[in-house]
Amino acid sequence: MSTFLIGGGWDTAEVYEPFVRAAGGDRRIGCLIVDEGDGAAQFERYAGALRKAGADTPVPLLVPLGGRFEPEAALEGIDGLLVCGGLTPAYQEALAGCLRRLPELLGERGMPYAGFSAGAAVAARHAVVGGWLVDGVPVCPEETGEDLAEVETRAGLGLVPFAVDVHAAQWGTLPRLIAVVARGAAPYGVAVDENTLLEVADGRARVTGTGRAHVVRPGGGGAVLVRSHRAGESFPVE
């Protein structure tokens, strides 16, 4: 099973293509959206990008704000699952009841997972759900806080072992991920730019798209090491 992490953005339908190819079958792509009142309109945006990428039938899987996702019924007849973007804490809450079951079902059915923005963040074992302060000190812009003040990690799906942050170059969230890794809240992390895809399979992560993926690893003594990878480059997943 492959995992595809998209850092946000709407300009590059090509970042969906590897995921759509991996889905195979009839290319029925389930789009999990936490519906804050505009779920149908949001679905049409994703459906348009997926169709450009070769998907035959995008399928809306709308979960009301505060509701829980029930994967067994929702994934029936689906070839691939795209967990979409929005308020990241709300997505974590929607998935909180199936953090084990969903990865198991994906594995049993050989179904690829793609996460866009919030969906990429919750794919991690240690999900960075938001916040812009560390001990009251700003580490990224307040508007990126996802309605949280202090930077917060929560239990995620565990599809990848590293923490994930998104909109890295566009929103300035790389320092938030640096703070998470420096504090030991995640073993290491990857911050993904918009219109950029990180494909994780067979022990490696490969970058495609127009931006970069920034790998943050602990360097000892509270320091971190950051290396940025462009399209065509890859790195081992540990």
C-alpha positions as CSV (number, residue, x, y, z in Angstrom):
1,M,0.0,0.0,0.0
2,S,1.3,3.4,-1.0
3,T,0.7,6.7,0.9
4,F,0.5,10.0,-1.0
5,L,0.9,13.3,0.9
6,I,0.0,16.6,-0.8
7,G,1.1,19.8,0.8
8,G,-1.9,21.9,-0.4
9,G,-2.6,24.1,-3.4
10,W,-4.9,23.7,-6.3
11,D,-2.7,24.6,-9.3
12,T,-1.2,21.2,-10.2
13,A,-3.5,18.3,-11.0
14,E,-0.4,16.3,-11.8
15,V,0.3,15.7,-8.1
16,Y,-2.8,13.5,-8.0
17,E,-1.8,11.4,-10.9
18,P,0.4,8.8,-9.1
19,F,-2.3,8.3,-6.5
20,V,-5.0,7.8,-9.2
21,R,-2.8,5.3,-11.1
22,A,-2.2,3.4,-7.8
23,A,-5.9,3.2,-7.2
24,G,-6.4,1.2,-10.4
25,G,-9.7,-0.7,-10.8
26,D,-12.5,1.7,-11.9
27,R,-10.6,4.6,-10.3
28,R,-13.5,5.3,-7.9
29,I,-11.9,7.8,-5.5
30,G,-13.6,8.4,-2.2
31,C,-13.1,12.0,-1.0
32,L,-13.4,12.3,2.8
33,I,-14.4,15.9,3.7
34,V,-15.3,17.2,7.1
35,D,-18.4,19.3,6.1
36,E,-18.4,22.7,7.8
37,G,-21.4,23.7,5.7
38,D,-19.7,23.9,2.3
39,G,-18.9,20.2,1.8
40,A,-20.6,19.8,-1.5
41,A,-18.7,22.8,-3.0
42,Q,-15.4,21.6,-1.6
43,F,-16.0,18.2,-3.1
44,E,-16.5,19.7,-6.6
45,R,-13.1,21.3,-6.3
46,Y,-11.4,18.0,-5.5
47,A,-13.5,16.1,-8.0
48,G,-12.3,18.5,-10.8
49,A,-8.7,18.0,-9.9
50,L,-9.1,14.2,-9.7
51,R,-10.8,14.0,-13.0
52,K,-8.0,16.0,-14.6
53,A,-5.6,13.5,-13.1
54,G,-7.5,10.5,-14.6
55,A,-10.0,9.5,-12.0
56,D,-13.2,8.1,-13.4
57,T,-15.6,8.6,-10.5
58,P,-14.8,10.8,-7.5
59,V,-17.2,9.9,-4.7
60,P,-18.2,12.3,-1.8
61,L,-17.7,11.0,1.7
62,L,-19.0,13.9,3.8
63,V,-18.7,13.8,7.6
64,P,-20.5,16.6,9.5
65,L,-18.4,18.7,11.7
66,G,-18.1,16.9,15.0
67,G,-19.1,13.6,13.4
68,R,-17.1,10.4,13.1
69,F,-16.0,8.6,9.9
70,E,-17.2,5.0,9.6
71,P,-14.7,3.4,7.2
72,E,-16.3,-0.1,6.7
73,A,-19.4,1.1,4.9
74,A,-17.8,4.2,3.4
75,L,-15.0,2.3,1.6
76,E,-17.3,-0.3,0.0
77,G,-16.7,-0.1,-3.8
78,I,-14.0,2.5,-3.4
79,D,-10.5,2.1,-5.1
80,G,-8.6,4.8,-3.3
81,L,-9.2,7.2,-0.4
82,L,-8.4,10.9,-0.5
83,V,-8.7,12.6,2.9
84,C,-9.1,16.3,2.0
85,G,-8.3,19.6,3.6
86,G,-9.8,21.9,6.1
87,L,-9.6,22.4,9.8
88,T,-7.0,19.8,10.8
89,P,-8.2,19.2,14.4
90,A,-11.6,18.5,13.0
91,Y,-10.2,15.8,10.7
92,Q,-8.3,14.2,13.5
93,E,-11.5,14.1,15.6
94,A,-13.5,12.7,12.7
95,L,-10.9,9.9,12.4
96,A,-10.3,9.3,16.1
97,G,-12.6,6.3,16.3
98,C,-10.8,4.4,13.4
99,L,-7.1,5.2,13.8
100,R,-6.4,1.5,13.8
101,R,-9.3,0.2,11.7
102,L,-8.8,2.5,8.8
103,P,-5.1,1.6,8.1
104,E,-6.0,-2.1,8.5
105,L,-8.8,-1.8,6.0
106,L,-6.6,0.0,3.5
107,G,-4.0,-2.7,3.9
108,E,-6.4,-5.6,3.5
109,R,-7.9,-4.1,0.4
110,G,-4.6,-2.8,-1.1
111,M,-6.2,0.6,-1.3
112,P,-3.9,3.7,-1.6
113,Y,-4.3,6.6,0.7
114,A,-3.8,10.2,-0.3
115,G,-3.9,13.2,2.1
116,F,-4.3,16.8,1.0
117,S,-3.2,19.4,3.6
118,A,-5.1,18.3,6.8
119,G,-5.4,14.8,5.3
120,A,-1.6,14.7,5.0
121,A,-1.1,15.9,8.5
122,V,-3.3,13.2,10.1
123,A,-1.6,10.4,8.1
124,A,1.3,10.6,10.6
125,R,1.6,8.6,13.8
126,H,2.1,11.9,15.6
127,A,-0.2,14.4,13.8
128,V,0.6,18.1,14.0
129,V,-2.9,19.5,14.1
130,G,-2.1,23.2,14.6
131,G,-1.0,25.9,17.0
132,W,1.4,28.8,16.5
133,L,3.0,29.2,19.9
134,V,5.5,27.1,21.8
135,D,5.4,28.0,25.5
136,G,3.8,31.3,24.5
137,V,6.5,32.2,21.9
138,P,5.4,32.5,18.3
139,V,7.0,30.0,15.9
140,C,4.8,30.5,12.8
141,P,2.0,33.0,11.8
142,E,-1.0,33.1,14.0
143,E,-3.4,32.5,11.0
144,T,-1.9,29.1,10.5
145,G,-2.8,28.0,14.1
146,E,-6.0,26.1,13.1
147,D,-7.9,27.7,15.9
148,L,-5.3,26.5,18.4
149,A,-2.8,28.6,20.3
150,E,-0.1,26.2,21.6
151,V,1.4,23.8,19.0
152,E,-0.3,20.5,19.4
153,T,0.3,16.9,18.3
154,R,-2.4,14.2,18.5
155,A,-2.6,10.5,17.6
156,G,-2.9,10.0,13.9
157,L,-3.3,7.1,11.5
158,G,0.3,6.0,11.6
159,L,0.6,5.5,7.8
160,V,4.0,7.2,7.9
161,P,6.4,7.3,10.9
162,F,7.3,11.0,10.6
163,A,5.2,14.0,11.5
164,V,3.8,16.1,8.6
165,D,3.3,19.8,8.2
166,V,1.9,21.4,5.1
167,H,1.8,24.7,3.1
168,A,5.4,24.9,4.3
169,A,6.8,27.6,2.0
170,Q,3.4,29.4,1.5
171,W,2.3,29.6,5.2
172,G,5.7,29.5,6.9
173,T,4.9,26.3,8.9
174,L,8.4,24.8,8.7
175,P,9.4,26.4,12.0
176,R,6.4,24.8,13.7
177,L,7.6,21.4,12.6
178,I,11.1,22.2,13.7
179,A,9.7,23.0,17.2
180,V,7.8,19.7,17.3
181,V,10.9,17.7,16.4
182,A,13.2,19.7,18.7
183,R,10.9,19.0,21.6
184,G,10.8,15.3,20.9
185,A,7.1,15.2,20.1
186,A,7.8,13.3,16.9
187,P,10.9,11.3,15.9
188,Y,11.3,13.4,12.8
189,G,9.2,15.3,10.3
190,V,8.5,16.4,6.8
191,A,7.1,19.8,5.8
192,V,5.6,19.8,2.3
193,D,5.1,22.8,0.1
194,E,1.9,23.4,-1.9
195,N,1.5,21.7,-5.2
196,T,4.0,19.1,-4.1
197,L,3.5,15.4,-3.6
198,L,5.4,13.1,-1.3
199,E,4.9,9.4,-2.3
200,V,5.8,7.0,0.4
201,A,6.3,3.3,-0.6
202,D,8.8,0.5,-0.1
203,G,10.8,2.3,2.5
204,R,11.4,5.5,0.5
205,A,9.7,8.8,0.0
206,R,9.8,10.5,-3.4
207,V,9.1,14.1,-4.2
208,T,7.2,15.3,-7.3
209,G,5.5,18.6,-8.1
210,T,6.6,22.2,-8.1
211,G,7.8,22.7,-4.6
212,R,9.9,20.9,-2.0
213,A,9.7,18.6,0.9
214,H,11.7,19.7,3.9
215,V,13.0,16.8,6.2
216,V,13.6,17.8,9.8
217,R,15.6,15.4,11.9
218,P,17.0,15.8,15.5
219,G,20.6,16.8,15.6
220,G,21.3,16.3,19.3
221,G,21.2,18.8,22.2
222,G,17.9,20.2,21.1
223,A,19.2,21.1,17.6
224,V,17.7,19.9,14.4
225,L,19.0,19.3,10.9
226,V,16.9,20.3,7.9
227,R,17.3,19.1,4.3
228,S,15.1,20.2,1.5
229,H,14.3,17.8,-1.4
230,R,13.1,18.9,-4.8
231,A,11.1,17.0,-7.5
232,G,12.8,13.8,-8.5
233,E,14.7,13.3,-5.3
234,S,13.9,10.7,-2.6
235,F,15.0,9.8,0.9
236,P,14.7,6.7,3.1
237,V,11.7,6.4,5.5
238,E,12.8,5.0,8.9
